[in-house]
Amino acid sequence: MLHLILFSAFGLVCVAGAVNLLVQRHPINSALSLVVVMGSLAVEYLLMGAEFVAAVQVIVYAGAIMVLFVFVIMLLNAGEEAQTGGSVVAWIVGIPAVLVGGVLVAWVLITRSGDEAVKLGALPGYPSRIAQLLFHDFLLPFEVTSILVLIAIMGAVVLAARHGLSEETVRQAASQEALTKREG
């Protein structure tokens, strides 16, 4: 019973972090909300008996990938985004879809959850089996994902360089600011 309560509580934290990720106006706050989602997912993995996957979740996703996201956000110097009212279709389709999804998740948790605890190691998740799947059976998708992350980093650098200020522009702005301070 305690596992179900903890699983549900961290599931709610995960969903709340995901909703907060979407409603935040500042990109850094959204990235921090994504860290909360990744951390709560790691706890969910722990509760399911997948300790290795939980550790990888914290190290790789909550650690390395989120540092990469924050680095790209800082590199692009993303500020406030223009807010729109949103699409009417998104409101008409989105709200009922969220309600149906919430009811479906609640129904599955209530009807399909067991009361017995899962023994440690009872579920598949040994590092050797995960390594076999990751580096043998799913090697191509793993490498394609790595290349996509590399392309995203390169794209961020190109965008930042294209929209960055030249040295001459920075010098002119600094001299203009110095003149303004002398006159004031």
MIVO-162059 format. One line per field, with one value per residue: residue number from 0; x, y, z of N, C-alpha, C, O in turn. Coordinates in pm, 1 decimal, m for minus. Layout:
<atoms>
pos NUM;...
n.c1 X;...
n.c2 Y;...
n.c3 Z;...
ca.c1 X;...
ca.c2 Y;...
ca.c3 Z;...
c.c1 X;...
c.c2 Y;...
c.c3 Z;...
o.c1 X;...
o.c2 Y;...
o.c3 Z;...
</atoms>
This chain:
<atoms>
pos 0;1;2;3;4;5;6;7;8;9;10;11;12;13;14;15;16;17;18;19;20;21;22;23;24;25;26;27;28;29;30;31;32;33;34;35;36;37;38;39;40;41;42;43;44;45;46;47;48;49;50;51;52;53;54;55;56;57;58;59;60;61;62;63;64;65;66;67;68;69;70;71;72;73;74;75;76;77;78;79;80;81;82;83;84;85;86;87;88;89;90;91;92;93;94;95;96;97;98;99;100;101;102;103;104;105;106;107;108;109;110;111;112;113;114;115;116;117;118;119;120;121;122;123;124;125;126;127;128;129;130;131;132;133;134;135;136;137;138;139;140;141;142;143;144;145;146;147;148;149;150;151;152;153;154;155;156;157;158;159;160;161;162;163;164;165;166;167;168;169;170;171;172;173;174;175;176;177;178;179;180;181;182;183
n.c1 82.3;199.5;384.0;214.3;101.5;330.8;413.6;195.7;207.0;459.8;410.0;215.2;374.6;545.6;366.5;276.6;516.4;555.7;334.0;392.4;625.2;520.3;366.7;535.9;695.3;956.1;1247.6;1451.7;1324.5;1145.6;1324.7;1420.9;1187.1;1168.1;1380.4;1272.1;1071.5;1230.7;1367.4;1155.9;1068.3;1286.7;1256.9;1019.1;1109.5;1278.2;1087.5;968.4;1154.5;1373.3;1665.6;1905.3;1820.5;1702.7;1927.4;2067.8;1882.5;1898.9;2172.6;2227.0;1999.5;1873.2;2104.5;2330.8;2194.9;2017.3;2194.8;2303.1;2072.2;2029.5;2268.3;2240.7;2015.7;2119.6;2321.0;2178.7;2061.3;1793.2;1510.1;1217.7;928.4;693.1;357.5;70.9;m283.6;m345.2;m462.3;m795.7;m883.4;m698.1;m777.7;m1038.1;m999.4;m784.8;m843.1;m1063.0;m921.4;m716.3;m869.3;m996.2;m767.0;m667.9;m877.0;m860.6;m601.0;m635.6;m833.8;m694.0;m490.3;m643.2;m785.3;m601.4;m372.9;m155.4;m146.2;70.5;420.7;692.8;956.9;1305.9;1497.9;1321.6;1202.9;1293.8;1605.0;1872.0;2206.8;2370.4;2189.5;2054.2;2266.3;2318.1;2080.4;2092.8;2343.5;2357.1;2109.3;1960.2;2140.1;2164.1;1937.6;2021.4;2266.3;2178.3;2021.0;2223.1;2361.4;2162.3;2140.2;2394.0;2374.3;2175.4;2312.8;2510.6;2347.0;2242.4;2472.9;2533.9;2304.3;2331.3;2569.7;2498.3;2305.8;2443.4;2621.5;2854.2;3201.7;3252.4;2997.7;2947.2;3151.0;3070.3;2824.3;2915.9;3071.7;2873.9;2717.9;2899.8;2922.1;2663.4;2656.3;2845.1;2721.4;2498.1
n.c2 m119.3;123.1;156.4;208.0;451.4;617.0;591.5;708.7;967.0;1065.9;1043.0;1240.2;1462.0;1452.3;1499.1;1753.9;1896.0;1872.3;2013.3;2264.6;2312.1;2366.9;2599.2;2797.6;3110.7;3188.3;3047.4;2922.6;2861.4;2675.1;2473.0;2401.6;2299.4;2076.0;1931.4;1861.5;1688.0;1483.8;1395.9;1302.1;1095.9;926.5;844.0;704.7;491.7;371.4;283.8;88.8;m105.4;m87.4;m12.6;47.3;176.3;398.1;524.8;584.4;755.6;977.3;1048.4;1072.9;1200.6;1394.2;1511.2;1539.0;1590.7;1793.4;1992.8;2043.6;2145.3;2382.2;2512.1;2555.7;2722.0;2943.3;3009.1;3085.1;3304.8;3334.0;3515.1;3665.1;3525.2;3589.7;3590.0;3419.6;3395.3;3135.2;2842.5;2787.8;2538.3;2380.3;2423.8;2318.8;2051.1;1973.5;2005.7;1821.1;1588.2;1576.9;1543.6;1293.9;1133.6;1161.3;1042.9;784.4;704.1;715.0;517.3;287.0;277.1;231.5;m8.6;m197.1;m212.6;m388.1;m522.8;m643.6;m633.9;m584.0;m806.1;m743.1;m734.3;m890.4;m790.1;m736.3;m581.6;m586.1;m465.2;m588.8;m702.1;m472.5;m338.6;m519.7;m492.5;m216.6;m169.8;m361.0;m475.0;m237.9;m56.3;114.0;302.4;421.5;544.4;717.8;890.5;1008.4;1146.3;1324.4;1486.4;1602.1;1745.4;1926.5;2079.1;2192.7;2342.2;2526.9;2670.5;2782.5;2941.1;3116.9;3245.5;3370.7;3556.2;3703.5;3981.5;4193.8;4276.3;4544.0;4660.7;4618.2;4778.4;5032.1;5058.8;5058.0;5291.8;5482.4;5450.8;5536.7;5807.5;5892.2;5861.9;6056.1;6290.2;6290.8
n.c3 0.0;73.9;m132.6;m349.5;m270.2;m259.4;m526.6;m659.9;m549.0;m636.9;m905.4;m934.5;m872.1;m1088.5;m1303.0;m1228.4;m1248.3;m1524.6;m1623.5;m1515.8;m1658.0;m1906.8;m1865.8;m1779.6;m1838.3;m1871.8;m2015.5;m1859.3;m1618.3;m1716.3;m1790.8;m1538.1;m1430.4;m1588.3;m1485.0;m1238.5;m1327.8;m1439.8;m1210.3;m1049.2;m1211.5;m1187.7;m922.6;m952.6;m1110.3;m922.8;m737.3;m885.8;m890.8;m1058.9;m1027.6;m1158.2;m1394.0;m1275.6;m1165.5;m1400.7;m1513.2;m1340.4;m1361.4;m1642.6;m1770.8;m1586.8;m1509.1;m1718.6;m1971.7;m1901.0;m1821.8;m2068.5;m2199.1;m2047.6;m2104.2;m2382.0;m2380.7;m2244.3;m2425.3;m2650.6;m2548.5;m2473.4;m2408.6;m2275.2;m2413.2;m2672.6;m2587.3;m2693.3;m2736.5;m2780.5;m2951.6;m3054.2;m3122.4;m2987.5;m2723.2;m2731.4;m2806.4;m2645.1;m2361.1;m2308.8;m2382.3;m2191.9;m1961.6;m2014.7;m2033.2;m1769.1;m1619.5;m1725.4;m1642.9;m1364.7;m1335.0;m1421.7;m1226.6;m997.8;m1049.5;m1150.6;m994.1;m781.4;m446.9;m337.2;m269.0;m491.5;m537.8;m494.1;m785.5;m924.6;m1148.9;m1493.4;m1549.8;m1515.9;m1538.5;m1735.5;m1914.7;m1999.6;m2122.4;m2329.4;m2478.7;m2539.5;m2669.6;m2864.4;m2972.5;m3007.9;m3122.2;m3350.5;m3328.1;m3087.0;m3152.9;m3354.0;m3204.6;m3049.7;m3251.4;m3331.8;m3101.9;m3107.2;m3349.1;m3274.3;m3083.6;m3245.8;m3415.6;m3234.0;m3169.3;m3419.0;m3459.2;m3242.3;m3309.2;m3545.4;m3465.7;m3285.2;m3133.8;m3299.0;m3239.3;m3288.3;m3266.9;m2995.8;m2883.9;m2972.6;m2838.5;m2574.4;m2568.1;m2619.9;m2391.3;m2198.6;m2270.4;m2212.5;m1934.5;m1857.5;m1933.3;m1771.9
ca.c1 0.0;289.2;439.0;113.1;89.8;450.4;409.4;96.4;254.3;564.6;344.9;155.4;484.9;591.9;266.8;279.0;636.6;533.7;241.5;469.0;716.2;446.9;308.4;640.1;727.1;1101.6;1301.2;1529.4;1227.8;1095.8;1428.7;1422.6;1069.9;1201.9;1464.4;1179.0;1009.8;1330.6;1392.6;1041.9;1070.5;1388.0;1195.7;923.3;1187.2;1320.3;972.3;937.9;1261.9;1473.7;1761.9;2002.9;1754.6;1686.0;2057.7;2094.5;1790.8;1952.8;2303.7;2225.6;1896.3;1862.3;2236.0;2399.8;2107.2;1963.4;2304.2;2307.9;1958.3;2054.4;2377.9;2186.3;1928.6;2207.0;2393.2;2086.9;2016.3;1648.1;1443.6;1073.1;865.9;563.6;247.2;m50.8;m400.2;m354.2;m554.6;m926.6;m888.2;m621.2;m861.1;m1154.0;m954.3;m687.6;m901.4;m1126.9;m820.8;m649.8;m965.8;m1010.8;m642.0;m662.9;m971.9;m806.3;m488.5;m692.1;m901.3;m592.1;m425.8;m734.7;m827.7;m493.4;m256.2;m151.7;m110.6;194.4;544.1;775.9;1086.8;1419.6;1552.3;1218.1;1176.6;1415.8;1669.6;2012.8;2290.0;2420.5;2079.0;2031.4;2378.3;2295.1;1975.0;2131.6;2458.9;2350.2;1979.3;1914.7;2258.1;2138.5;1861.0;2102.1;2363.4;2104.1;1986.2;2345.8;2389.7;2062.1;2178.3;2509.5;2324.1;2104.8;2414.6;2571.7;2247.1;2235.9;2593.3;2519.0;2203.4;2386.9;2670.8;2430.4;2233.4;2527.7;2669.9;2994.3;3283.9;3234.5;2868.5;2963.6;3231.9;2987.7;2727.0;2987.6;3109.0;2749.8;2679.8;2993.8;2883.6;2538.8;2688.5;2915.1;2627.0;2398.1
ca.c2 0.0;237.9;173.6;270.8;591.9;686.1;594.1;808.7;1099.4;1110.0;1061.3;1374.2;1558.5;1448.2;1567.1;1895.9;1952.7;1882.0;2125.3;2385.7;2328.3;2425.5;2730.0;2895.4;3204.9;3198.4;2915.6;2860.9;2801.7;2554.1;2371.2;2353.9;2213.6;1947.8;1859.6;1801.6;1573.5;1377.0;1342.8;1221.2;971.9;839.6;782.4;606.0;373.2;305.0;214.8;m28.7;m203.3;m70.9;77.2;90.8;274.3;519.2;591.3;640.2;868.9;1092.4;1087.6;1113.4;1296.1;1507.0;1573.8;1580.9;1647.4;1921.5;2089.4;2078.5;2233.8;2512.9;2571.7;2604.1;2836.4;3056.4;3043.4;3156.1;3423.0;3338.1;3595.5;3648.3;3490.0;3653.3;3500.8;3430.7;3341.2;2992.3;2797.8;2745.1;2393.2;2320.0;2425.9;2230.5;1911.9;1947.4;1991.1;1688.9;1481.8;1569.0;1485.7;1151.1;1070.0;1155.4;940.5;654.1;672.0;686.6;387.9;181.6;268.9;175.2;m146.5;m288.6;m212.2;m497.0;m483.9;m708.5;m564.8;m652.9;m841.6;m683.0;m817.1;m970.2;m732.0;m728.0;m452.9;m604.6;m385.1;m665.2;m715.0;m339.8;m313.6;m602.9;m428.2;m83.7;m166.4;m465.3;m479.6;m103.1;27.0;218.9;413.9;487.7;630.3;823.5;987.6;1082.2;1237.9;1430.6;1578.6;1675.9;1841.1;2032.3;2166.3;2269.8;2439.5;2634.1;2752.6;2859.6;3044.8;3217.2;3322.0;3450.6;3664.6;3767.7;4115.9;4200.8;4351.1;4686.5;4701.0;4621.5;4896.2;5151.3;5065.1;5094.0;5433.3;5558.7;5445.4;5622.1;5945.6;5917.6;5875.6;6182.9;6400.7;6285.6
ca.c3 0.0;78.9;m266.8;m433.3;m228.5;m306.1;m672.6;m698.3;m509.0;m728.5;m1034.9;m932.2;m879.9;m1227.2;m1385.8;m1191.4;m1309.5;m1669.5;m1646.2;m1486.9;m1770.4;m2018.2;m1837.0;m1746.6;m1945.5;m1887.3;m2053.4;m1751.5;m1526.7;m1782.1;m1780.1;m1399.9;m1415.5;m1651.3;m1388.9;m1141.5;m1394.8;m1450.9;m1076.4;m1003.8;m1289.8;m1127.8;m804.1;m1003.5;m1148.6;m798.8;m679.2;m968.7;m875.6;m1163.5;m966.5;m1258.7;m1480.7;m1195.0;m1158.4;m1533.2;m1528.2;m1267.1;m1412.6;m1782.7;m1809.4;m1494.4;m1501.0;m1841.2;m2073.4;m1852.9;m1830.8;m2210.3;m2226.3;m1986.8;m2181.4;m2509.1;m2350.2;m2215.1;m2547.0;m2738.9;m2476.8;m2490.6;m2307.5;m2268.8;m2539.2;m2694.2;m2553.4;m2772.4;m2667.6;m2805.2;m3054.0;m3004.6;m3141.3;m2879.4;m2603.5;m2748.9;m2809.8;m2539.3;m2228.0;m2295.8;m2389.7;m2061.5;m1867.4;m2045.2;m1993.6;m1623.0;m1573.5;m1764.7;m1553.4;m1232.4;m1341.4;m1428.1;m1095.6;m898.4;m1079.0;m1190.4;m906.3;m683.9;m310.6;m295.7;m305.7;m589.2;m481.5;m561.9;m891.2;m988.5;m1279.9;m1574.1;m1535.6;m1484.7;m1628.3;m1850.4;m2011.1;m2056.3;m2213.6;m2447.6;m2557.5;m2583.7;m2758.2;m2965.9;m3039.0;m3042.0;m3143.2;m3449.2;m3271.1;m2984.2;m3220.0;m3423.2;m3100.5;m3017.4;m3362.2;m3326.3;m2994.8;m3157.8;m3449.1;m3201.9;m3024.5;m3354.4;m3459.4;m3133.8;m3184.3;m3542.9;m3435.2;m3151.3;m3381.7;m3647.8;m3401.8;m3184.6;m3162.8;m3337.8;m3144.3;m3317.3;m3210.5;m2850.0;m2852.7;m2993.4;m2730.1;m2452.1;m2574.6;m2607.1;m2249.8;m2125.5;m2297.6;m2141.2;m1792.1;m1837.6;m1949.0;m1665.1
c.c1 86.9;349.4;340.7;96.8;210.1;452.3;312.4;144.2;362.0;512.8;279.4;262.1;536.5;496.1;265.8;402.2;621.5;439.1;313.7;567.9;646.1;397.3;412.5;668.6;877.7;1159.9;1380.8;1435.6;1166.9;1197.5;1436.2;1300.8;1094.6;1294.7;1376.8;1111.9;1107.7;1360.3;1278.4;1029.7;1174.6;1333.0;1092.9;995.7;1235.6;1205.8;933.6;1048.1;1369.2;1577.2;1861.5;1943.4;1733.2;1817.9;2094.9;2006.1;1846.5;2082.5;2294.3;2124.2;1890.0;1996.4;2284.2;2308.3;2051.8;2071.2;2317.7;2193.8;1983.8;2166.2;2325.3;2095.2;2013.5;2280.5;2304.7;2035.7;1866.3;1585.5;1295.9;1019.2;732.0;453.8;129.5;m164.3;m414.0;m459.5;m685.6;m938.9;m811.6;m702.3;m975.9;m1112.5;m867.3;m748.6;m976.5;m1026.3;m748.0;m743.0;m982.5;m884.4;m629.4;m755.6;m919.5;m690.9;m539.1;m759.8;m800.7;m522.9;m515.4;m762.4;m712.6;m374.3;m267.0;m111.0;22.5;315.4;622.2;911.0;1197.5;1476.1;1448.2;1185.9;1305.2;1476.6;1815.5;2097.4;2340.0;2312.3;2049.9;2141.7;2362.3;2189.4;2024.4;2242.0;2460.9;2219.3;1934.0;2032.1;2231.1;2051.2;1938.7;2200.1;2294.4;2063.1;2107.7;2378.1;2289.1;2093.3;2297.3;2466.6;2251.2;2203.7;2477.9;2474.9;2235.7;2356.3;2583.2;2417.5;2256.7;2489.7;2605.4;2361.7;2317.2;2572.9;2816.6;3069.7;3265.3;3103.7;2877.5;3043.1;3150.8;2886.3;2794.5;3027.0;2986.0;2704.0;2771.2;2960.5;2756.8;2564.8;2757.9;2818.8;2528.4;2451.6
c.c2 126.0;265.2;245.6;418.8;671.4;699.2;702.2;949.8;1149.8;1120.4;1198.3;1483.2;1566.8;1523.8;1716.9;1964.7;1969.0;1996.6;2257.5;2415.8;2399.6;2567.1;2836.0;2985.2;3211.6;3060.1;2846.9;2795.1;2675.0;2441.0;2315.3;2266.5;2077.3;1865.7;1792.2;1678.7;1456.4;1314.0;1256.6;1092.4;874.0;770.9;677.6;477.2;297.0;225.3;90.5;m133.4;m194.5;31.3;132.3;197.5;405.6;596.3;654.3;761.5;992.9;1140.6;1144.6;1224.0;1416.2;1579.2;1627.7;1648.7;1782.4;2029.2;2136.2;2173.6;2374.4;2585.1;2629.4;2724.0;2959.9;3102.7;3122.3;3284.9;3441.4;3415.4;3563.1;3617.0;3560.0;3551.7;3527.2;3368.7;3191.5;2962.0;2753.4;2593.2;2322.4;2316.7;2326.3;2084.2;1879.4;1922.8;1858.6;1573.7;1465.3;1506.3;1335.5;1076.2;1057.2;1049.9;801.5;612.4;637.9;549.9;273.2;166.4;202.3;27.7;m242.9;m292.2;m324.0;m446.1;m543.1;m629.8;m649.4;m680.9;m777.6;m779.9;m900.7;m918.7;m727.8;m589.5;m467.0;m525.5;m461.7;m680.4;m580.1;m305.2;m395.1;m539.2;m297.2;m86.5;m279.0;m457.2;m341.9;m7.3;141.1;331.4;491.2;585.8;743.8;931.0;1070.6;1184.5;1353.0;1532.6;1663.3;1781.0;1956.0;2129.6;2254.1;2375.9;2555.7;2726.4;2839.5;2971.8;3155.1;3303.9;3414.6;3572.1;3739.3;3906.2;4109.6;4284.2;4500.9;4738.1;4712.1;4744.9;5025.4;5167.0;5106.9;5241.6;5523.0;5562.4;5534.8;5769.5;5983.3;5939.1;6009.3;6300.5;6406.5;6314.0
c.c3 0.0;m59.1;m357.6;m398.7;m277.9;m457.6;m721.0;m665.3;m605.0;m871.6;m1044.7;m939.5;m1023.6;m1318.9;m1355.6;m1250.8;m1459.7;m1703.3;m1622.1;m1599.1;m1885.3;m1990.6;m1802.7;m1865.9;m1972.2;m1915.9;m1942.6;m1650.4;m1586.3;m1772.1;m1638.3;m1369.5;m1478.1;m1562.6;m1283.1;m1201.6;m1401.4;m1314.8;m1025.7;m1084.9;m1233.9;m1002.8;m845.6;m1043.9;m1024.7;m737.4;m758.9;m963.3;m981.5;m1116.4;m1066.8;m1349.4;m1405.4;m1186.4;m1292.0;m1558.3;m1460.4;m1330.6;m1553.2;m1808.8;m1716.4;m1482.6;m1633.9;m1942.2;m2028.0;m1850.2;m1975.5;m2245.7;m2171.8;m2062.1;m2312.8;m2486.1;m2322.6;m2340.8;m2642.8;m2677.6;m2495.2;m2375.8;m2303.4;m2407.8;m2550.3;m2668.4;m2645.5;m2693.5;m2684.9;m2910.5;m2990.0;m3016.0;m3029.6;m2750.7;m2614.7;m2745.4;m2688.1;m2402.8;m2213.9;m2301.3;m2257.5;m1958.8;m1889.8;m2004.4;m1842.7;m1565.8;m1606.5;m1673.9;m1414.0;m1230.2;m1342.8;m1293.0;m992.4;m924.5;m1101.5;m1096.5;m804.3;m546.9;m266.2;m346.1;m404.6;m525.7;m563.7;m664.5;m962.1;m1128.4;m1360.8;m1562.3;m1497.4;m1583.8;m1750.1;m1956.9;m2077.6;m2156.0;m2342.0;m2538.2;m2619.5;m2689.1;m2861.2;m3042.3;m3087.2;m3063.0;m3240.3;m3392.7;m3164.2;m3047.7;m3294.6;m3323.7;m3061.8;m3126.0;m3362.8;m3217.3;m3039.3;m3260.3;m3380.6;m3138.3;m3132.3;m3406.2;m3363.4;m3145.3;m3309.2;m3524.1;m3345.0;m3223.0;m3483.6;m3585.5;m3299.0;m3228.5;m3202.3;m3235.1;m3163.7;m3257.3;m3059.2;m2809.4;m2867.3;m2880.6;m2600.1;m2453.0;m2562.2;m2461.1;m2166.2;m2146.4;m2220.9;m1993.2;m1764.7;m1842.7;m1832.7;m1532.9
o.c1 53.1;364.7;379.3;80.0;194.2;487.8;344.1;124.4;356.0;565.8;286.2;242.3;567.1;539.2;255.4;393.6;668.4;461.0;297.9;591.7;706.1;387.0;379.1;666.0;919.8;1125.1;1377.8;1463.8;1139.9;1160.6;1455.8;1310.0;1047.8;1288.5;1403.9;1096.9;1071.0;1376.5;1300.7;985.4;1152.4;1359.6;1080.8;948.6;1234.3;1225.2;872.8;1036.0;1450.0;1576.5;1897.9;2008.4;1744.3;1819.5;2147.8;2050.4;1841.9;2100.5;2347.3;2159.0;1900.5;1999.6;2278.9;2342.4;2040.7;2041.2;2340.8;2216.1;1962.2;2159.2;2361.9;2097.6;1983.2;2300.1;2351.1;1973.4;1819.0;1606.9;1254.5;1061.1;665.7;456.9;93.5;m142.0;m488.0;m535.7;m686.1;m997.6;m854.1;m697.0;m1007.6;m1183.0;m875.6;m709.8;m955.8;m1043.7;m720.7;m699.7;m982.8;m892.7;m585.0;m718.1;m932.1;m684.1;m491.2;m744.8;m819.4;m499.1;m468.0;m763.0;m726.8;m281.8;m373.6;m49.6;80.9;311.3;617.3;972.7;1185.7;1499.6;1483.0;1146.2;1413.9;1404.2;1877.1;2063.2;2350.9;2341.1;2024.0;2114.3;2389.9;2207.1;2000.7;2234.9;2556.8;2218.7;1875.8;2024.2;2271.6;2087.8;1923.4;2214.5;2346.6;2069.7;2095.9;2417.9;2326.0;2074.8;2301.3;2517.0;2263.2;2180.3;2496.5;2516.3;2221.0;2342.6;2619.8;2440.7;2230.4;2495.5;2653.1;2359.6;2266.6;2563.3;2893.8;3009.0;3262.9;3100.2;2821.9;3008.1;3161.6;2865.0;2736.8;3017.1;2993.5;2656.7;2725.1;2969.0;2745.5;2502.2;2733.6;2832.0;2480.1;2377.4
o.c2 224.5;380.6;334.1;502.1;780.7;804.2;778.1;1042.1;1264.3;1198.2;1264.6;1585.2;1675.1;1603.3;1798.2;2078.1;2067.5;2068.9;2351.9;2532.2;2482.9;2647.3;2954.3;2940.6;3238.1;2964.1;2724.3;2685.5;2578.9;2326.1;2195.2;2171.1;1975.3;1742.8;1679.1;1576.8;1342.8;1192.4;1151.0;990.3;752.9;652.9;573.5;367.1;174.0;112.8;m2.0;m239.3;m286.5;146.6;249.8;297.9;513.0;718.7;765.4;859.5;1102.0;1260.5;1252.2;1329.0;1529.8;1697.6;1748.2;1755.4;1875.1;2146.1;2254.2;2272.6;2473.6;2706.5;2740.8;2818.6;3068.6;3222.7;3215.6;3365.9;3550.1;3382.9;3449.2;3676.6;3586.3;3440.7;3641.9;3298.0;3127.4;3049.6;2689.4;2528.1;2217.2;2218.4;2257.1;2001.5;1769.2;1827.8;1788.7;1472.9;1353.0;1424.6;1258.3;967.4;953.7;976.0;709.9;496.7;543.0;474.9;173.3;54.0;125.2;m52.5;m361.8;m370.2;m350.4;m340.3;m497.4;m567.6;m772.4;m592.0;m760.1;m896.5;m976.2;m995.7;m716.9;m490.0;m370.9;m519.2;m403.9;m672.4;m574.2;m248.9;m345.1;m532.8;m270.5;m13.1;m291.1;m435.1;m330.1;109.7;254.4;447.9;612.7;698.5;855.2;1049.9;1191.7;1296.9;1466.9;1652.5;1783.3;1893.2;2070.9;2250.4;2374.2;2487.6;2670.3;2848.0;2957.0;3084.6;3273.1;3424.6;3526.0;3679.4;3829.7;3942.3;4031.1;4354.1;4576.4;4848.3;4804.8;4810.6;5116.3;5278.2;5183.4;5309.1;5629.0;5665.5;5601.2;5848.7;6095.0;6025.5;6070.6;6397.1;6514.3;6312.7
o.c3 m65.6;m99.1;m434.0;m487.8;m332.2;m511.2;m812.6;m744.3;m649.7;m950.9;m1148.2;m1005.5;m1073.4;m1402.5;m1447.4;m1298.1;m1516.8;m1800.5;m1699.5;m1631.5;m1953.1;m2083.4;m1797.3;m1980.6;m2084.8;m1847.1;m1932.8;m1602.0;m1514.3;m1747.8;m1620.0;m1292.3;m1427.4;m1564.5;m1242.6;m1134.2;m1371.7;m1305.0;m966.6;m1032.1;m1233.2;m980.0;m781.1;m1015.1;m1022.0;m691.1;m705.0;m1024.9;m993.6;m1159.6;m1061.3;m1378.6;m1464.5;m1198.7;m1295.8;m1618.3;m1517.2;m1351.4;m1580.5;m1862.7;m1762.6;m1449.1;m1658.7;m1993.3;m2108.2;m1874.3;m2001.5;m2315.3;m2241.5;m2081.5;m2350.4;m2564.8;m2371.7;m2360.4;m2708.3;m2746.2;m2528.1;m2259.0;m2325.2;m2507.1;m2450.0;m2721.5;m2672.1;m2595.2;m2610.3;m2951.4;m2884.8;m2929.6;m2982.1;m2676.7;m2518.1;m2687.5;m2634.0;m2334.7;m2114.7;m2232.8;m2215.0;m1877.6;m1793.9;m1947.3;m1793.0;m1474.8;m1525.2;m1632.3;m1351.9;m1133.7;m1273.3;m1248.8;m909.0;m831.2;m1072.8;m1119.3;m748.8;m533.4;m167.9;m452.3;m400.4;m467.0;m685.0;m632.7;m1052.8;m1215.9;m1304.1;m1564.8;m1451.4;m1701.9;m1858.2;m2076.3;m2197.8;m2262.0;m2451.0;m2659.9;m2737.3;m2787.7;m2937.4;m3163.4;m3195.0;m3025.6;m3214.3;m3408.0;m3152.2;m3000.3;m3298.4;m3354.7;m3043.0;m3095.5;m3391.2;m3237.9;m3012.2;m3258.7;m3423.3;m3139.3;m3112.9;m3437.4;m3405.7;m3132.2;m3306.0;m3567.5;m3368.2;m3199.2;m3505.2;m3645.7;m3232.4;m3345.8;m3147.2;m3153.9;m3066.6;m3202.6;m3000.3;m2711.4;m2785.0;m2832.2;m2522.9;m2350.5;m2500.1;m2413.2;m2073.4;m2052.5;m2170.2;m1931.7;m1660.8;m1767.6;m1797.9;m1434.7
</atoms>
